[in-house]
C-alpha cells in the first residue's frame, strides 16, 4: 500500500515537472529572424549566414567597449 502511494507521488511530481519544463521551453523560444528585418525570406542557409553575421557584429561591438578600470585604492 505504501509503495502505491510512493509511485503515485513520483508520477505526479514527474508530471508537474514535465508541464513546467514544457511551459518554460515554449516561452523561451525566440524567432530566428526578427520581424523588423522583413520576415523570413530566403533559404535556411541564407538565414543561417545572416544570423552568424549578426552574432559576429554583436561580438565585435562588445569587444570594442572599454572595460571599467578598478580603483587604485590600496588599503
C-alpha positions as CSV (number, residue, x, y, z in Angstrom):
1,X,0.0,0.0,0.0
2,X,2.8,2.4,0.9
3,X,4.6,1.6,-2.4
4,X,1.5,2.5,-4.4
5,X,1.3,6.0,-2.7
6,X,5.1,6.4,-3.3
7,X,4.8,5.5,-7.0
8,X,1.7,7.7,-7.4
9,X,3.5,10.7,-5.8
10,X,6.6,10.2,-8.0
11,X,4.4,10.1,-11.2
12,X,2.5,13.2,-10.1
13,X,5.8,15.0,-9.3
14,X,7.2,14.0,-12.7
15,X,4.1,15.2,-14.4
16,X,4.3,18.6,-12.7
17,X,7.9,19.0,-13.5
18,X,7.2,18.0,-17.1
19,X,4.5,20.5,-17.5
20,X,6.6,23.3,-16.0
21,X,9.6,22.3,-18.3
22,X,7.3,22.4,-21.3
23,X,5.9,25.8,-20.3
24,X,9.4,27.2,-19.8
25,X,10.6,25.8,-23.1
26,X,7.8,27.2,-25.2
27,X,8.0,30.7,-23.5
28,X,11.8,31.0,-24.1
29,X,11.7,30.4,-27.8
30,X,12.8,33.4,-29.9
31,X,12.1,33.8,-33.6
32,X,15.3,33.2,-35.7
33,X,14.7,36.2,-37.9
34,X,13.2,39.3,-36.3
35,X,10.1,40.8,-37.9
36,X,11.8,44.2,-38.3
37,X,14.1,42.7,-41.0
38,X,11.3,41.9,-43.4
39,X,10.2,38.5,-42.2
40,X,11.5,35.0,-43.0
41,X,12.6,35.4,-46.6
42,X,15.4,33.4,-48.2
43,X,16.7,29.9,-47.8
44,X,17.7,28.3,-44.5
45,X,21.4,28.7,-45.5
46,X,20.9,32.5,-46.1
47,X,19.1,32.9,-42.8
48,X,21.9,31.0,-41.0
49,X,24.6,33.2,-42.6
50,X,22.6,36.3,-41.7
51,X,22.3,35.1,-38.0
52,X,26.1,34.3,-38.0
53,X,26.9,37.8,-39.3
54,X,24.6,39.4,-36.7
55,X,26.3,37.5,-33.9
56,X,29.7,38.4,-35.2
57,X,28.8,42.1,-35.4
58,X,27.4,42.0,-31.8
59,X,30.6,40.3,-30.5
60,X,32.8,42.8,-32.3
61,X,30.8,45.7,-30.7
62,X,31.1,44.1,-27.3
63,X,34.8,43.6,-27.7
64,X,35.3,47.3,-28.6
65,X,33.6,48.5,-25.4
66,X,36.2,49.6,-22.8
67,X,36.1,47.8,-19.5
68,X,35.9,49.8,-16.4
69,X,39.2,50.1,-14.6
70,X,39.3,49.2,-10.9
71,X,40.1,51.9,-8.4
72,X,43.8,52.0,-7.4
73,X,43.0,52.5,-3.7
74,X,45.2,50.1,-1.8
75,X,44.3,49.5,1.8
